[in-house]
Amino acid sequence: ARAAVDDTWEAVGSHSAAESREDALLLSYYAAQNKSLFAAQCFVETVLDCYTRGEDVDSLQTAMQLRNMQQNGELLDHSEQDILLSWIIMVMLTAREVGVALSNSKQQAQQQQAAPNSISDSSQSSEASAGITQQYSAQVLGLLQFVKQALKLYLEEGYNLRQLQSLQATVSSDPGQGRSQFAQLMQLYTLMVFITLEVAASSRLPTQRNLDNPTS
């Protein structure tokens, strides 16, 4: 898989915008696996850009699957595809929870489409445009709890990314707390939420909830 990713890296400059998006997700995903904060930020930036353009998890998952098929399945195995999908959902859920706005052109298109419909139809259209479709409802219910817990730490208890990393390093050094698979997963998801919040803040994306100034 790593060799295929190296080939992808060399070819990024020659791809279309859509293909470059997929390559950016793949490359930043692999780099973030090695605990690169910069790579994780690049991953989040790419997903947020897709989110503000009105793309949903379905379209990104399909695009990544096709990209993987082009490399004969050598880029991602099944477990890696599941992890990548969960990361995308985490970013989009966080964006939805703090009310990251869609781009003006996308908002206008949705308003025009929803105008003849009832209020309930408009609400459903807005929900679908928030990146998460009904197909992922079961998975979203679990991940949403991580998002809400992380938002409480960030927005109500005043933690920033650096403080979170320091806290997680302390917990990880405790053999009785930080080394379980569940603890590591929870730390990763919380970190993804914090990175999403600070990337949104540093990019000055319009949000319904006020975000702290980025510290990363």
N, C-alpha and C positions, 0 to 999 in steps of 0.2 A: 504494500500500500504506500509506503514512504517513497519508493521509487516513482510510482505513478504521480504522487504529489509533487515530486521534484520536477517531473516533466510538465505538470500543470503550471508550476511557477514560471518556468521558462517561456511558456506560451501565453501568459496572461496578456501581454501587450498586444497580441494580434487578435484577440477575441472581440466579439461585439460587447456592447454594454451589459446585456443580459448574461452572457457567458462570464464576463469579468465579475459580475455580482456573485455568481455561483463559485467561481474560483476564489474570490475574496473570502467567502464563507468557509470554504474548505481549508484554505491555507491558514486563516486565523484560528479556525477550530483546532487544527493540528498543533499549531504553536501554543495555543492556550492550554492544551493538554500538558505541556511542559511548564505550566504555571507562569506563562508570560502575561503580565498585566496589559501590556501594550497590545498584544494579540487579541486578548479578550475585549479590549476597548474597540479594536477594529471590527471584530465580529459584531458587537452591539451596534456600532455605527451603521454597518451594512444592513442589519435587520431593521433598525429604526428608519433608515432611508426607505426600505421596502414598505414598512408600516405606513409612513406618511404619504406614500404614493398610492395607498389603498390596496396593496397586495396582502393576501392572507396566507395562513399556514399551508393550506392546500396547494397553492401555486408554488410556494417555495419548496415544499416537499417533492412535488412532481418534477420541478426543475432540477433538484439535487439528484433525484433518482435517475433522470435521463442523463445527467452529467456522469453519474457513476456507471451507467450502462455503456456510455461511450468509451469508458476505460475498462470494459469487461468486468465490472464489479470490483476493480482493484483499489478504488479510492476509499470505499467504506464497506465494512461488513455489516451484518444486520444489527449487531449491538451498537456499533458506532452510529448507524443511521438513527437508531432510537435515541441515543444521547444527543445527537445534533438536533433532532426534532424537539426534544425537551428543552434545549437551550433556546431555540427559536420561540417556542411557546412562552417560556419564562420572560423573555424580552418583550414580547407582544402583550402579555398579560400586564406587565409592569407599566407599559406605555398606556394601556387602556385604563388601568386603575388611577393613574395620575392625570388622565385626560390629555395626552399628547395629541395635538391637532393634526388633521390631515392637511395636505397641501391645498391651496386655494382652488386650483383647477379640479381636484378630486372632490372637494366639498361642493363646488358648484354643480358638478355632474350628478352627485348624489341627491342634492336638493331638487334639481330638475326632475330626476327620476321619481323621487318620493312625493312630489307636489300633488299629483292626482290621487294619491293613496290616503288611506285613513291614518289616524295617529298611531295606531298599533302597528300598521304596516311600516310606517316611517321608523318607529322604534326598532322593529326587527331588522330593517335595512341598516340602521346605524350600528346595531349589535354585530351584524355580519361584517360590516366594513371595519370593525375594530380588530381584525386580524385573526380572530378565533372563530371557527365554524363549528356547527353542531357535531360534526364527525368526531371532534376531540373533547366533547363535553365531559366524559368520564375522567380522562387524563387531566383535564383542566381543573376539575374539582379538587384534586389532590395538590397540584402545583399552586393553585390559587392561595392555599393556606400558607405556603412558604412566602409568597409575595406579600400577603397581608402582614405576616410576622416581621418581615424585613422592612416593610414600609413603616411599621410602628417604631422600629429601632431608629430608622433614618429621620422620619418626620416628627415623631413625638418625643423620642428619647435623645435625639441630637447626635447620634453616631454618624461619623463620616467614613469614607472608604479606608483611610489610613487607620483609624481607630478600630474598625472592624477587622482589618488584617492583623493588627496587633492582638486583638482579643482571640481571633481564631488560632494564631500561632501559639498563644498561651494554652488554649484548650487542647490543641494537637499535641503539645508536649506532655500532656497528662495521659499516661498509659490507660487510665481507667475511663477516660472520657472521649479523647479525640481520635482514637484509632479504629473505631467501629465503622463499618461501611455506611451505616445510616448517618452517623455524625459527619463523615466526610461529604456525603451527598448533600446534607442540609447546609453545610458550610459553603459548598459550591453554589447551590441555588441562591443562598443569601448574598453571596458575592456577586452573582450575575445581576441580581436586582439592584444592588448598590451601584454597580458599574453602569447599568442602564440609566439610573437616576442622575448620576454625575455626568454621563455623556450627554443626556438630554439637557442638563443645565448648562454645560460648557458650550453646547451647540446653540443654546438659546432657542430651543424649540418651544413654541407656545404650548402651555399646559394649563389645565384647570386648577391644579394644586400647585402652590408655590414651592419650588425646590431650593434647597440651600445652594450656595455657591460651591462649585466643584473644588475638591481638595487634592485630586490625583494629578 
